[in-house]
Amino acid sequence: MSKPIDFTKVESLRRHMLLTQADMSVILSVSRMTYYSWVGGKPLRKNNEVKVKTTIKKLLSVMTKHGWPMPEICAMDQKGRRQRLLELLADEQ
């Protein structure tokens, strides 16, 4: 049995990457309400658990490979920051 996702750690990662909860819902392709419920302790469906774990691995890869958040990312507005991250995540395929 796999270890459940600890959303306190996901939230720490989100804050470190300068993302909002709305950004995380977009990145994970779920509604904001779904993401908020996960943070609040609701269980994930198996297919969502796989998707979240895969995306978290990609986010960690972006942090290590690209030094996220680099200074130019810190200077961006929220929408630009999320768009740049989505581009980098697409490259992680």
N, C-alpha and C positions, 0 to 999 in steps of 0.2 A: 504494500500500500504506500502511495506517495505521501510525502509530507505536505500538510496543507499550507497554503500561501499565507504568510504573515503580512497583513495589510498595514501594520504599523511600520514595517520595513519598506513596503511599497510607497507609503506616504513620505517617508524620509528620502527615498530615492527621488520621488516627484519634486519635493521641495529643493533638494540639491540641484536638480536639473532645471530649476526655475520655471516649473510648469504649474498650471492651475489644475484643479480637479476636472474642470471641463476639458482641458487639454488632454488629460489622461483618458477621459472617456472617448475622445476622438481617436487617440492613438490606439486604444484597445478595441475600437469599433463597437462600443456599447453606449447605451444612453447614460446621461449624467445620473439619473436616478439609480440605475443598475450599479454604477461605480460607487455612488454614495452608500448604497445598501451593503456592498462588499466591505467598504471601509467600516461600516457600522457592525460588521460581524456576520452578515448573512452568508450562507454557503454558496459556492459557485457550482454551476452545472459542470459536468466532466468536460464537455467540449470547450467551455469558457476557461476552465482551469488550464487546459493545454495551451490555449491561445494566450492567456495572461503570462504563463511561464515562458513561453517562446518570446513574447514581446519584452519581458523583463530581461531576458538574456541579451536581446538585441540592444536594449537601452544601456545595459552595462558595457556591451561591446563598443557602443558609440562613445561612452565616457572614457574608456581606456584608449581606443584608437585615435579619437579626435580631441581628447582633452576637454570634453564638454563639461561645463560651459566655458568656452574660451571667451576672451574679452569682447570680441565682436558680437558674440551671442548675447552677452550681458547688456550690450548697448541697444539691442533690437527691441522693438515693441513685442508684445505677447504673441500677436498673430504671426509676425515674421519669424519669431523664435520657434513656434510650433511648426510652421511650414518648413523651415530648415531642418528641423529634427525629423519630420516625416520623409524628407528627401534622403537624409542619411540612413534612416531605417530601411527605406526601399533598397538602398545599396547593400544592406546587410543580408539580403536574400541569399 
